[in-house]
Amino acid sequence: MNTESFRPVRGIGIAASVLIGLDAVFSVLDGIASQRTADVVREYAAGNATMEDAHAADAFTALVSLPGLVVTLAAAVTFIVWIYRSRLNAERVTYAVEHRHSRGWAIGSWFTPIVNLWFPAQIVQDVWRAFDPAQQDRPLQARAKSGFIAVWWTGYLAMSWVGGVMGRLVLRDSDLDAVASWTWVTTVVTIIAAVLAVVLVKRLTDLQDQTRPQELSGPVQVHVPGA
């Protein structure tokens, strides 16, 4: 447990949620752009489309791609910052040693190969349990885990996997119809993952806001490991 100031997370949480929602919107636009390109190429080969149609499809793809990439990066950064602040706040109501990973992993785990498959989920799970009002009488690792965290993480992993498949298809210059089909799959999975992420932000932010005002002015008395 530390004596650092409790960090408000609602503002950064709202920003993350808005950006995650925009990322889902751009995912839909990306699906439309990919499908449009595939349709135009097919119609051009059949003599039913012109070069102007092809240029228009390319222009739409370019219009969607760069802003979409910027929004995706902004959403990822903001979401990770929200998680990091939440992890710091968790040390106001639990001891750092009770968590399975140090606070630095709240950021580093997302960029470290292999461990990024489960460390982030464990970090968020520990933060969730730290603020769970129904389990404050037990050591952190003895508290029941949230099933919702597992659902959210499954959605995130599914989105990452489908995105990887999409990337390989594009790099291999695969058939445009196949790319368009997988783009729509990516869009659907991204929307599901986005909804789960926004719900996670809302619920975990609410749990932190339930902390009593007097707890924000100094250290909180909690279970001491080994006591």
Residue frames as a rotation matrix with the C-alpha (Angstrom) as fourth column:
MET 1
0.578 0.816 0.000 0.00
0.816 -0.578 0.000 0.00
0.000 0.000 -1.000 0.00
ASN 2
-0.553 -0.799 0.234 1.31
0.797 -0.590 -0.129 3.46
0.241 0.115 0.964 -0.81
THR 3
-0.084 0.471 -0.878 0.44
0.650 -0.642 -0.407 7.04
-0.755 -0.605 -0.252 0.09
GLU 4
-0.952 -0.231 0.201 0.34
0.297 -0.534 0.792 8.45
-0.076 0.813 0.577 -3.43
SER 5
-0.543 0.785 -0.299 -2.66
-0.607 -0.613 -0.506 10.59
-0.580 -0.093 0.809 -4.34
PHE 6
-0.123 0.622 0.773 -5.68
0.484 0.718 -0.501 8.77
-0.867 0.312 -0.390 -5.69
ARG 7
-0.907 -0.314 -0.281 -5.77
-0.094 -0.499 0.862 9.44
-0.410 0.808 0.423 -9.42
PRO 8
0.095 0.983 -0.157 -9.13
-0.451 -0.098 -0.887 10.31
-0.887 0.155 0.434 -10.98
VAL 9
-0.809 -0.418 0.413 -9.77
0.097 0.599 0.795 7.96
-0.580 0.683 -0.444 -13.89
ARG 10
0.153 0.958 0.241 -13.24
0.510 0.132 -0.850 8.92
-0.847 0.253 -0.468 -15.09
GLY 11
0.497 0.017 -0.867 -12.01
-0.515 -0.799 -0.311 11.58
-0.698 0.601 -0.388 -17.51
ILE 12
-0.518 -0.764 -0.386 -9.37
-0.802 0.276 0.529 9.37
-0.298 0.583 -0.756 -19.11
GLY 13
-0.669 0.349 0.656 -11.87
0.245 0.937 -0.249 6.51
-0.702 -0.006 -0.713 -19.07
ILE 14
0.470 0.861 -0.197 -14.44
0.135 -0.290 -0.947 8.54
-0.872 0.418 -0.253 -21.00
ALA 15
0.208 -0.483 -0.850 -11.75
-0.871 -0.487 0.064 9.56
-0.445 0.728 -0.522 -23.50
ALA 16
-0.810 -0.539 0.229 -10.71
-0.415 0.804 0.425 5.94
-0.414 0.249 -0.876 -23.93
SER 17
-0.273 0.800 0.534 -14.32
0.416 0.599 -0.684 4.84
-0.867 0.036 -0.497 -24.42
VAL 18
0.596 0.485 -0.640 -14.98
-0.287 -0.616 -0.734 7.51
-0.750 0.621 -0.227 -27.06
LEU 19
-0.132 -0.754 -0.643 -11.82
-0.952 -0.084 0.293 6.60
-0.275 0.651 -0.707 -28.96
ILE 20
-0.813 -0.096 0.574 -12.60
-0.064 0.995 0.076 2.88
-0.578 0.025 -0.816 -28.74
GLY 21
0.194 0.964 0.183 -16.05
0.321 0.114 -0.940 3.61
-0.927 0.242 -0.287 -30.15
LEU 22
0.523 -0.081 -0.849 -14.54
-0.681 -0.638 -0.359 5.66
-0.512 0.766 -0.389 -32.98
ASP 23
-0.612 -0.790 -0.020 -12.15
-0.682 0.515 0.519 2.81
-0.399 0.331 -0.855 -33.71
ALA 24
-0.441 0.551 0.709 -15.15
0.376 0.830 -0.412 0.51
-0.815 0.085 -0.573 -34.14
VAL 25
0.613 0.670 -0.419 -16.71
-0.051 -0.495 -0.867 3.05
-0.789 0.552 -0.270 -36.52
PHE 26
0.120 -0.657 -0.744 -13.54
-0.939 -0.318 0.129 3.18
-0.321 0.683 -0.656 -38.59
SER 27
-0.732 -0.316 0.604 -13.50
-0.195 0.946 0.259 -0.61
-0.653 0.072 -0.754 -38.63
VAL 28
0.223 0.889 0.401 -16.92
0.440 0.275 -0.855 -0.51
-0.870 0.367 -0.330 -40.32
LEU 29
0.704 -0.004 -0.710 -15.65
-0.497 -0.716 -0.489 2.09
-0.507 0.698 -0.507 -42.79
ASP 30
-0.406 -0.910 -0.084 -12.64
-0.777 0.294 0.557 -0.10
-0.482 0.292 -0.826 -43.48
GLY 31
-0.442 0.341 0.829 -14.98
0.310 0.926 -0.216 -2.99
-0.842 0.161 -0.515 -44.27
ILE 32
0.676 0.725 -0.133 -16.92
0.181 -0.338 -0.924 -0.78
-0.715 0.600 -0.360 -46.67
ALA 33
0.359 -0.627 -0.691 -13.70
-0.828 -0.556 0.075 0.39
-0.431 0.545 -0.719 -48.35
SER 34
-0.647 -0.648 0.401 -12.38
-0.434 0.746 0.505 -3.15
-0.626 0.153 -0.764 -48.73
GLN 35
-0.106 0.709 0.698 -15.66
0.522 0.637 -0.568 -4.41
-0.847 0.304 -0.437 -50.15
ARG 36
0.743 0.388 -0.545 -15.90
-0.160 -0.688 -0.708 -1.45
-0.650 0.613 -0.449 -52.49
THR 37
-0.098 -0.881 -0.463 -12.41
-0.874 -0.147 0.464 -2.09
-0.477 0.450 -0.755 -53.84
ALA 38
-0.711 -0.139 0.689 -13.14
0.023 0.975 0.220 -5.78
-0.703 0.173 -0.690 -54.44
ASP 39
0.276 0.915 0.296 -16.42
0.482 0.134 -0.866 -4.96
-0.831 0.381 -0.404 -56.19
VAL 40
0.631 -0.065 -0.773 -14.85
-0.519 -0.777 -0.357 -2.32
-0.577 0.626 -0.524 -58.44
VAL 41
-0.475 -0.873 -0.112 -11.99
-0.720 0.312 0.621 -4.61
-0.507 0.375 -0.776 -59.48
ARG 42
-0.527 0.356 0.772 -14.44
0.375 0.912 -0.164 -7.40
-0.762 0.203 -0.615 -60.28
GLU 43
0.569 0.820 -0.064 -16.69
0.356 -0.316 -0.880 -5.06
-0.741 0.478 -0.472 -62.24
TYR 44
0.293 -0.552 -0.781 -13.73
-0.748 -0.641 0.172 -3.52
-0.596 0.533 -0.600 -64.06
ALA 45
-0.734 -0.591 0.334 -12.57
-0.308 0.729 0.612 -6.97
-0.605 0.346 -0.717 -65.17
ALA 46
-0.273 0.735 0.621 -16.08
0.713 0.588 -0.382 -7.62
-0.646 0.339 -0.684 -66.47
GLY 47
-0.754 -0.110 0.648 -16.11
0.587 -0.558 0.587 -4.31
0.297 0.823 0.485 -68.34
ASN 48
0.264 0.964 0.039 -18.75
0.769 -0.235 0.595 -2.76
0.582 -0.127 -0.803 -66.11
ALA 49
0.741 -0.093 -0.665 -16.56
0.458 -0.654 0.603 -0.22
-0.490 -0.751 -0.442 -64.29
THR 50
0.774 -0.458 0.437 -14.17
0.162 -0.524 -0.836 2.52
0.612 0.718 -0.332 -65.35
MET 51
-0.247 -0.940 -0.235 -10.77
0.696 -0.003 -0.718 3.73
0.675 -0.341 0.655 -64.17
GLU 52
-0.397 0.187 0.899 -12.58
-0.440 -0.898 -0.007 6.62
0.806 -0.398 0.438 -62.52
ASP 53
0.729 0.684 -0.005 -14.47
-0.377 0.408 0.832 4.11
0.571 -0.605 0.555 -60.40
ALA 54
0.466 -0.647 -0.603 -11.19
0.705 0.683 -0.189 2.45
0.535 -0.337 0.775 -59.44
HIS 55
-0.557 -0.694 0.457 -9.61
0.310 -0.684 -0.661 5.79
0.771 -0.226 0.596 -58.52
ALA 56
0.048 0.673 0.738 -12.67
-0.644 -0.544 0.538 6.71
0.764 -0.501 0.407 -56.43
ALA 57
0.866 0.246 -0.436 -12.42
0.093 0.776 0.624 3.41
0.492 -0.581 0.649 -54.54
ASP 58
0.001 -0.956 -0.293 -8.71
0.812 0.172 -0.558 4.00
0.584 -0.237 0.777 -53.89
ALA 59
-0.505 -0.152 0.850 -9.42
-0.134 -0.958 -0.252 7.55
0.853 -0.241 0.463 -52.70
PHE 60
0.535 0.772 0.342 -12.07
-0.534 -0.004 0.845 6.30
0.654 -0.635 0.410 -50.25
THR 61
0.692 -0.355 -0.629 -9.67
0.562 0.811 0.160 3.67
0.453 -0.464 0.761 -48.89
ALA 62
-0.402 -0.899 0.177 -6.97
0.613 -0.407 -0.677 6.31
0.680 -0.163 0.715 -48.38
LEU 63
-0.207 0.422 0.883 -9.48
-0.440 -0.846 0.301 8.62
0.874 -0.326 0.361 -46.70
VAL 64
0.808 0.588 0.024 -10.40
-0.331 0.419 0.846 5.90
0.487 -0.692 0.533 -44.21
SER 65
0.530 -0.609 -0.590 -7.01
0.543 0.778 -0.316 4.25
0.652 -0.153 0.743 -43.60
LEU 66
-0.465 -0.843 0.271 -4.86
0.323 -0.447 -0.835 7.04
0.824 -0.301 0.480 -42.14
PRO 67
-0.213 0.431 0.877 -7.46
-0.788 -0.606 0.107 8.55
0.578 -0.668 0.468 -39.77
GLY 68
0.789 0.538 -0.295 -8.41
-0.310 0.765 0.565 5.02
0.530 -0.354 0.771 -38.74
LEU 69
0.185 -0.824 -0.536 -4.81
0.609 0.524 -0.596 4.22
0.772 -0.216 0.598 -37.85
VAL 70
-0.620 -0.404 0.673 -4.49
-0.159 -0.774 -0.612 7.41
0.768 -0.487 0.416 -35.82
VAL 71
0.218 0.808 0.548 -7.69
-0.839 -0.132 0.528 6.66
0.499 -0.575 0.649 -33.91
THR 72
0.755 0.026 -0.655 -6.58
0.129 0.974 0.188 3.07
0.642 -0.226 0.732 -33.22
LEU 73
-0.264 -0.941 -0.210 -3.25
0.556 0.029 -0.831 4.23
0.788 -0.336 0.516 -31.80
ALA 74
-0.555 0.109 0.825 -4.89
-0.510 -0.828 -0.234 6.97
0.658 -0.550 0.515 -29.74
ALA 75
0.556 0.828 0.070 -7.46
-0.617 0.356 0.702 4.52
0.556 -0.433 0.709 -28.35
ALA 76
0.513 -0.433 -0.741 -4.74
0.468 0.865 -0.182 2.01
0.720 -0.254 0.646 -27.41
VAL 77
-0.572 -0.795 0.200 -2.58
0.306 -0.433 -0.848 4.63
0.761 -0.424 0.491 -25.66
THR 78
-0.334 0.517 0.788 -5.49
-0.733 -0.668 0.127 6.16
0.592 -0.536 0.602 -23.76
PHE 79
0.710 0.625 -0.325 -6.82
-0.338 0.707 0.621 2.77
0.618 -0.332 0.713 -22.68
ILE 80
0.197 -0.729 -0.656 -3.41
0.646 0.600 -0.472 1.69
0.738 -0.331 0.589 -21.38
VAL 81
-0.710 -0.399 0.581 -2.99
-0.097 -0.761 -0.641 4.97
0.698 -0.511 0.502 -19.50
TRP 82
0.185 0.864 0.469 -6.39
-0.796 -0.149 0.587 4.37
0.577 -0.482 0.660 -17.90
ILE 83
0.738 0.033 -0.674 -5.30
0.194 0.946 0.259 0.89
0.646 -0.322 0.692 -16.85
TYR 84
-0.288 -0.941 -0.176 -2.01
0.548 -0.012 -0.837 2.21
0.785 -0.337 0.519 -15.44
ARG 85
-0.563 0.138 0.815 -3.75
-0.542 -0.806 -0.238 4.86
0.624 -0.576 0.528 -13.36
SER 86
0.567 0.823 0.024 -6.25
-0.609 0.400 0.685 2.29
0.555 -0.403 0.728 -12.13
ARG 87
0.429 -0.511 -0.745 -3.36
0.497 0.822 -0.278 0.02
0.755 -0.251 0.606 -11.14
LEU 88
-0.678 -0.663 0.318 -1.78
0.136 -0.538 -0.832 2.85
0.722 -0.521 0.456 -9.13
ASN 89
-0.150 0.712 0.686 -5.10
-0.825 -0.472 0.310 3.51
0.545 -0.519 0.659 -7.41
ALA 90
0.631 0.404 -0.663 -5.36
-0.091 0.887 0.453 -0.16
0.771 -0.225 0.596 -6.51
GLU 91
-0.257 -0.820 -0.511 -2.27
0.587 0.287 -0.757 0.28
0.768 -0.495 0.408 -4.33
ARG 92
-0.600 0.156 0.785 -4.26
-0.560 -0.782 -0.273 2.71
0.571 -0.603 0.557 -2.19
VAL 93
0.352 0.817 0.457 -6.58
-0.929 0.246 0.276 -0.09
0.113 -0.522 0.845 -1.09
THR 94
0.983 -0.177 -0.042 -4.19
0.181 0.976 0.125 -3.07
0.019 -0.131 0.991 -1.31
TYR 95
0.341 -0.935 -0.096 -0.48
-0.293 -0.203 0.935 -3.65
-0.893 -0.291 -0.343 -0.94
ALA 96
0.264 -0.314 -0.912 1.66
-0.962 -0.157 -0.225 -3.74
-0.072 0.936 -0.344 -4.08
VAL 97
-0.747 -0.660 0.078 3.05
-0.657 0.751 0.055 -7.16
-0.095 -0.010 -0.995 -3.12
GLU 98
-0.223 0.747 0.627 -0.45
-0.135 0.613 -0.779 -8.62
-0.965 -0.258 -0.036 -3.21
HIS 99
0.649 0.433 -0.626 -0.63
-0.635 -0.145 -0.759 -8.03
-0.420 0.889 0.181 -6.97
ARG 100
0.733 -0.322 0.599 0.76
0.409 0.913 -0.010 -10.69
-0.544 0.252 0.801 -9.27
HIS 101
0.127 -0.696 0.707 2.73
0.940 -0.144 -0.310 -8.15
0.317 0.703 0.636 -11.31
SER 102
-0.471 -0.387 -0.793 4.42
0.658 -0.752 -0.024 -4.84
-0.587 -0.533 0.609 -10.55
ARG 103
0.369 0.702 -0.609 2.89
0.165 -0.694 -0.700 -1.57
-0.915 0.158 -0.372 -11.72
GLY 104
-0.367 -0.607 -0.705 5.36
-0.603 -0.423 0.677 -1.28
-0.709 0.673 -0.210 -14.60
TRP 105
-0.891 0.060 0.450 3.82
0.301 0.821 0.486 -4.33
-0.340 0.568 -0.750 -16.22
ALA 106
0.098 0.978 -0.183 0.54
0.431 -0.208 -0.878 -2.42
-0.897 0.007 -0.442 -16.53
ILE 107
0.538 -0.021 -0.842 2.20
-0.651 -0.644 -0.400 -0.76
-0.535 0.764 -0.360 -19.52
GLY 108
-0.383 -0.882 -0.275 5.04
-0.869 0.243 0.431 -3.10
-0.313 0.404 -0.859 -20.47
SER 109
-0.444 0.213 0.870 2.93
0.009 0.972 -0.233 -6.26
-0.896 -0.096 -0.434 -20.60
TRP 110
0.639 0.761 -0.113 1.09
-0.073 -0.086 -0.994 -5.01
-0.766 0.643 0.001 -23.69
PHE 111
0.684 -0.439 -0.583 4.32
-0.728 -0.350 -0.590 -4.77
0.055 0.828 -0.559 -25.69
THR 112
-0.362 -0.831 0.422 6.19
-0.847 0.482 0.224 -7.84
-0.389 -0.276 -0.879 -24.44
PRO 113
-0.143 0.313 -0.939 5.81
-0.731 0.606 0.313 -10.93
0.667 0.731 0.143 -26.66
ILE 114
-0.522 0.079 -0.849 4.32
0.275 0.958 -0.079 -14.08
0.808 -0.275 -0.522 -25.13
VAL 115
-0.776 0.218 -0.591 3.41
0.601 -0.026 -0.799 -12.52
-0.189 -0.976 -0.111 -21.75
ASN 116
-0.827 0.508 -0.240 1.08
-0.530 -0.847 0.036 -10.11
-0.185 0.157 0.970 -23.55
LEU 117
-0.527 0.648 -0.550 -1.22
-0.106 0.591 0.799 -13.10
0.843 0.480 -0.243 -23.97
TRP 118
0.212 0.666 -0.716 -2.16
0.665 0.439 0.605 -13.14
0.717 -0.604 -0.350 -20.27
PHE 119
-0.661 -0.530 -0.531 -0.32
0.746 -0.396 -0.535 -10.53
0.073 -0.750 0.658 -18.13
PRO 120
-0.856 0.342 0.387 -2.67
-0.273 -0.936 0.222 -7.61
0.438 0.085 0.895 -19.00
ALA 121
0.107 0.954 -0.279 -5.70
-0.145 0.292 0.945 -9.69
0.984 -0.060 0.169 -18.08
GLN 122
0.064 -0.156 -0.986 -4.15
0.868 0.497 -0.022 -10.67
0.493 -0.854 0.168 -14.74
ILE 123
-0.899 -0.435 -0.058 -3.30
0.416 -0.804 -0.425 -7.04
0.138 -0.406 0.903 -13.98
VAL 124
-0.548 0.775 0.315 -6.84
-0.521 -0.611 0.595 -5.86
0.654 0.162 0.739 -14.70
GLN 125
0.225 0.627 -0.746 -8.25
0.246 0.704 0.666 -8.80
0.943 -0.334 0.004 -12.75
ASP 126
-0.347 -0.448 -0.824 -6.21
0.902 0.081 -0.423 -7.84
0.256 -0.890 0.376 -9.69
VAL 127
-0.979 0.037 0.202 -7.29
-0.062 -0.991 -0.122 -4.20
0.196 -0.132 0.972 -9.98
TRP 128
-0.168 0.983 -0.069 -10.92
-0.353 0.005 0.935 -5.26
0.920 0.181 0.347 -10.26
ARG 129
0.254 0.254 -0.933 -10.65
0.627 0.691 0.359 -7.45
0.736 -0.677 0.016 -7.15
ALA 130
-0.748 -0.596 -0.293 -8.85
0.619 -0.464 -0.634 -4.67
0.241 -0.655 0.716 -5.27
PHE 131
-0.895 0.414 0.167 -11.91
-0.430 -0.900 -0.070 -2.43
0.121 -0.135 0.983 -5.62
ASP 132
-0.333 0.809 -0.485 -14.62
0.138 0.551 0.823 -5.08
0.933 0.207 -0.295 -5.38
PRO 133
-0.307 0.203 0.930 -16.69
-0.793 -0.595 -0.132 -3.80
0.527 -0.777 0.343 -2.40
ALA 134
0.727 0.687 0.004 -17.99
-0.592 0.623 0.511 -7.26
0.348 -0.374 0.859 -1.59
GLN 135
0.737 -0.488 -0.468 -14.54
0.455 0.870 -0.191 -8.75
0.500 -0.071 0.863 -0.98
GLN 136
0.352 -0.622 0.699 -12.67
-0.428 -0.771 -0.471 -6.17
0.833 -0.133 -0.538 1.09
ASP 137
0.639 -0.051 0.768 -12.36
-0.753 0.166 0.637 -8.53
-0.160 -0.985 0.068 4.07
ARG 138
0.837 -0.321 0.444 -10.06
0.315 0.945 0.090 -10.98
-0.448 0.065 0.892 2.24
PRO 139
-0.206 -0.952 -0.227 -6.48
0.023 -0.236 0.971 -10.95
-0.978 0.195 0.071 0.93
LEU 140
-0.051 0.203 -0.978 -6.36
-0.857 -0.511 -0.061 -9.91
-0.512 0.835 0.200 -2.74
GLN 141
-0.641 -0.300 -0.706 -5.38
-0.699 0.609 0.376 -13.30
0.317 0.734 -0.600 -4.17
ALA 142
-0.910 0.401 0.105 -8.06
0.285 0.789 -0.545 -15.04
-0.302 -0.466 -0.832 -2.08
ARG 143
-0.269 0.842 -0.467 -10.82
-0.442 -0.539 -0.717 -12.95
-0.855 0.013 0.518 -3.64
ALA 144
0.197 0.452 0.870 -13.06
0.576 0.664 -0.476 -14.41
-0.793 0.595 -0.130 -6.34
LYS 145
-0.843 -0.537 -0.036 -12.15
0.244 -0.440 0.864 -13.46
-0.480 0.719 0.502 -9.88
SER 146
-0.049 0.823 -0.566 -14.50
-0.502 -0.510 -0.698 -11.58
-0.863 0.250 0.438 -12.17
GLY 147
-0.011 0.130 0.991 -15.90
0.626 0.774 -0.095 -13.68
-0.780 0.620 -0.090 -15.01
PHE 148
0.911 0.401 -0.095 -16.40
0.199 -0.629 -0.752 -10.53
-0.362 0.666 -0.653 -17.04
ILE 149
0.272 -0.892 -0.360 -12.63
-0.698 -0.441 0.565 -9.95
-0.662 0.097 -0.743 -17.19
ALA 150
-0.466 -0.420 0.778 -12.24
0.129 0.838 0.530 -13.36
-0.875 0.348 -0.337 -18.87
VAL 151
0.413 0.700 0.582 -14.96
0.749 0.102 -0.654 -12.47
-0.518 0.707 -0.482 -21.39
TRP 152
0.863 -0.140 -0.486 -13.37
-0.276 -0.936 -0.220 -9.09
-0.424 0.324 -0.846 -22.16
TRP 153
-0.089 -0.996 -0.023 -9.93
-0.626 0.038 0.779 -10.64
-0.775 0.084 -0.627 -22.60
THR 154
-0.232 0.088 0.969 -11.28
0.529 0.847 0.049 -13.39
-0.816 0.524 -0.243 -24.87
GLY 155
0.799 0.580 0.159 -12.81
0.475 -0.446 -0.759 -10.69
-0.369 0.682 -0.631 -27.07
TYR 156
0.609 -0.647 -0.459 -9.52
-0.617 -0.750 0.239 -8.80
-0.499 0.138 -0.856 -27.19
LEU 157
-0.371 -0.782 0.500 -7.52
-0.262 0.605 0.752 -11.91
-0.891 0.148 -0.429 -28.10
ALA 158
0.150 0.514 0.844 -10.04
0.730 0.518 -0.446 -12.82
-0.666 0.684 -0.298 -30.81
MET 159
0.948 0.192 -0.255 -9.71
0.014 -0.823 -0.568 -9.32
-0.319 0.535 -0.782 -32.27
SER 160
0.205 -0.959 -0.195 -5.92
-0.726 -0.282 0.627 -9.57
-0.656 0.013 -0.754 -32.24
TRP 161
-0.366 -0.331 0.870 -5.93
0.169 0.895 0.412 -12.98
-0.915 0.298 -0.272 -33.90
VAL 162
0.500 0.633 0.591 -8.36
0.728 0.062 -0.683 -11.97
-0.469 0.771 -0.430 -36.65
GLY 163
0.859 -0.242 -0.452 -6.37
-0.345 -0.925 -0.161 -8.79
-0.379 0.294 -0.878 -37.22
GLY 164
-0.156 -0.968 0.195 -3.24
-0.495 0.248 0.833 -10.90
-0.855 0.033 -0.518 -37.63
VAL 165
-0.114 0.213 0.970 -4.95
0.654 0.752 -0.088 -13.07
-0.748 0.624 -0.225 -40.23
MET 166
0.870 0.493 0.016 -6.01
0.365 -0.622 -0.693 -9.93
-0.332 0.608 -0.721 -42.09
GLY 167
0.503 -0.757 -0.418 -2.48
-0.613 -0.653 0.445 -8.58
-0.610 0.032 -0.792 -42.04
ARG 168
-0.412 -0.676 0.612 -1.06
-0.056 0.689 0.723 -11.78
-0.910 0.264 -0.321 -43.52
LEU 169
0.274 0.597 0.754 -3.68
0.779 0.322 -0.538 -11.80
-0.564 0.735 -0.377 -46.27
VAL 170
0.949 0.081 -0.305 -2.83
-0.060 -0.902 -0.428 -8.24
-0.310 0.425 -0.851 -47.26
LEU 171
0.143 -0.983 -0.119 0.93
-0.660 -0.184 0.728 -8.92
-0.737 -0.026 -0.675 -47.20
ARG 172
-0.459 -0.282 0.842 0.44
0.276 0.856 0.437 -11.98
-0.844 0.433 -0.315 -49.43
ASP 173
-0.701 0.276 -0.658 -1.58
-0.661 -0.598 0.454 -9.85
-0.268 0.753 0.601 -51.85
SER 174
-0.751 0.453 0.480 -4.43
0.358 0.891 -0.280 -12.33
-0.555 -0.038 -0.831 -51.55
ASP 175
-0.526 0.668 0.526 -7.63
0.701 -0.010 0.713 -12.33
0.482 0.744 -0.463 -53.60
LEU 176
-0.870 0.144 0.471 -9.52
-0.263 -0.945 -0.196 -9.08
0.416 -0.294 0.860 -52.94
ASP 177
0.167 0.981 -0.095 -12.78
-0.440 0.161 0.883 -10.91
0.882 -0.105 0.459 -52.28
ALA 178
0.246 -0.169 -0.955 -11.07
0.692 0.720 0.051 -12.98
0.679 -0.673 0.294 -49.58
VAL 179
-0.815 -0.576 -0.058 -9.57
0.478 -0.612 -0.630 -9.83
0.327 -0.541 0.775 -48.08
ALA 180
-0.522 0.699 0.489 -12.99
-0.538 -0.714 0.447 -8.14
0.662 -0.030 0.749 -48.09
SER 181
0.409 0.699 -0.587 -14.61
0.011 0.640 0.769 -11.14
0.912 -0.321 0.254 -46.39
TRP 182
-0.033 -0.513 -0.857 -11.98
0.904 0.351 -0.245 -11.23
0.427 -0.783 0.452 -43.66
THR 183
-0.868 -0.220 0.445 -12.24
0.083 -0.948 -0.307 -7.46
0.489 -0.230 0.841 -43.26
TRP 184
0.011 0.953 0.302 -15.92
-0.544 -0.248 0.802 -7.87
0.839 -0.173 0.515 -42.41
VAL 185
0.475 0.062 -0.878 -15.05
0.541 0.766 0.347 -10.63
0.694 -0.639 0.330 -39.93
THR 186
-0.581 -0.776 -0.246 -12.51
0.722 -0.353 -0.595 -8.28
0.375 -0.524 0.765 -38.38
THR 187
-0.621 0.416 0.664 -15.14
-0.316 -0.908 0.274 -5.54
0.717 -0.040 0.696 -38.22
VAL 188
0.459 0.862 -0.215 -17.64
-0.181 0.327 0.927 -7.73
0.870 -0.387 0.306 -36.35
VAL 189
0.313 -0.419 -0.852 -15.05
0.831 0.555 0.033 -8.98
0.459 -0.719 0.522 -33.87
THR 190
-0.743 -0.621 0.251 -13.71
0.464 -0.748 -0.475 -5.45
0.482 -0.236 0.844 -33.37
ILE 191
-0.204 0.763 0.614 -17.18
-0.453 -0.629 0.632 -4.14
0.868 -0.149 0.474 -32.55
ILE 192
0.693 0.440 -0.571 -17.71
0.221 0.625 0.749 -6.91
0.686 -0.645 0.335 -30.00
ALA 193
-0.075 -0.824 -0.562 -14.29
0.939 0.131 -0.319 -6.27
0.336 -0.551 0.764 -28.44
ALA 194
-0.715 -0.168 0.678 -14.98
0.101 -0.985 -0.138 -2.52
0.692 -0.030 0.722 -28.38
VAL 195
0.307 0.909 0.284 -18.29
-0.347 -0.171 0.922 -2.98
0.886 -0.381 0.263 -26.56
LEU 196
0.648 -0.117 -0.753 -16.63
0.614 0.664 0.426 -5.22
0.451 -0.738 0.502 -23.97
ALA 197
-0.442 -0.895 -0.061 -13.78
0.795 -0.359 -0.489 -2.73
0.415 -0.265 0.870 -23.48
VAL 198
-0.479 0.341 0.809 -16.18
-0.247 -0.936 0.249 0.19
0.843 -0.080 0.533 -22.97
VAL 199
0.666 0.731 -0.149 -18.19
-0.115 0.298 0.948 -1.84
0.737 -0.614 0.282 -20.45
LEU 200
0.250 -0.674 -0.695 -14.95
0.886 0.449 -0.116 -2.73
0.391 -0.587 0.709 -18.64
VAL 201
-0.705 -0.545 0.454 -13.94
0.371 -0.829 -0.418 0.93
0.604 -0.126 0.787 -18.42
LYS 202
-0.051 0.786 0.617 -17.37
-0.453 -0.569 0.686 1.92
0.890 -0.244 0.385 -17.10
ARG 203
0.767 0.439 -0.468 -17.59
0.142 0.595 0.791 -0.82
0.625 -0.673 0.395 -14.49
LEU 204
0.109 -0.808 -0.579 -14.06
0.944 0.267 -0.195 -0.55
0.312 -0.525 0.792 -13.17
THR 205
-0.669 -0.272 0.691 -14.22
0.155 -0.961 -0.229 3.25
0.727 -0.046 0.685 -13.09
ASP 206
0.302 0.871 0.388 -17.45
-0.401 -0.253 0.880 3.04
0.865 -0.421 0.273 -11.10
LEU 207
0.648 -0.116 -0.752 -15.83
0.598 0.690 0.408 0.65
0.472 -0.714 0.517 -8.64
GLN 208
-0.446 -0.889 -0.107 -13.02
0.802 -0.344 -0.488 3.13
0.397 -0.303 0.866 -8.06
ASP 209
-0.516 0.315 0.797 -15.45
-0.201 -0.949 0.245 6.00
0.833 -0.034 0.553 -7.59
GLN 210
0.571 0.766 -0.297 -17.16
0.078 0.310 0.948 4.04
0.818 -0.564 0.117 -4.85
THR 211
-0.296 -0.756 -0.584 -14.10
0.783 0.158 -0.601 4.55
0.547 -0.635 0.546 -2.65
ARG 212
0.602 0.586 -0.543 -15.09
0.797 -0.481 0.364 6.65
-0.048 -0.652 -0.757 0.35
PRO 213
0.744 -0.280 0.606 -13.91
0.035 -0.890 -0.455 10.31
0.667 0.360 -0.652 0.21
GLN 214
0.775 -0.465 0.428 -11.97
-0.591 -0.296 0.750 9.95
-0.222 -0.835 -0.504 3.47
GLU 215
0.633 -0.551 0.543 -9.94
0.439 0.834 0.334 7.17
-0.637 0.027 0.770 1.91
LEU 216
0.667 -0.341 0.662 -8.60
0.626 -0.225 -0.747 9.58
0.404 0.913 0.063 -0.70
SER 217
0.780 -0.327 0.533 -6.82
-0.421 -0.905 0.061 11.79
0.463 -0.272 -0.844 1.82
GLY 218
-0.016 -0.828 0.560 -4.47
-0.988 0.099 0.119 9.19
-0.154 -0.551 -0.820 3.23
PRO 219
-0.828 -0.370 -0.421 -3.46
-0.446 0.890 0.095 5.53
0.340 0.266 -0.902 3.39
VAL 220
0.291 0.956 -0.041 -6.28
-0.812 0.269 0.518 3.02
0.507 -0.117 0.854 3.67
GLN 221
-0.402 -0.393 0.827 -6.16
-0.809 0.575 -0.121 0.32
-0.428 -0.718 -0.549 6.29
VAL 222
0.486 0.513 -0.708 -6.41
-0.790 0.604 -0.104 -3.01
0.374 0.610 0.699 4.51
HIS 223
0.986 -0.092 0.142 -5.38
0.027 0.914 0.404 -6.60
-0.167 -0.394 0.904 5.01
VAL 224
0.257 -0.963 -0.077 -1.64
-0.938 -0.268 0.221 -7.00
-0.234 0.016 -0.972 5.60
PRO 225
0.478 -0.094 -0.873 -0.15
-0.487 0.799 -0.352 -9.98
0.731 0.593 0.337 3.72
GLY 226
-0.342 -0.645 -0.683 0.76
0.154 0.679 -0.718 -12.71
0.927 -0.351 -0.133 6.16
ALA 227
-0.768 0.076 0.636 -1.12
-0.595 -0.450 -0.665 -11.14
0.235 -0.890 0.391 9.04
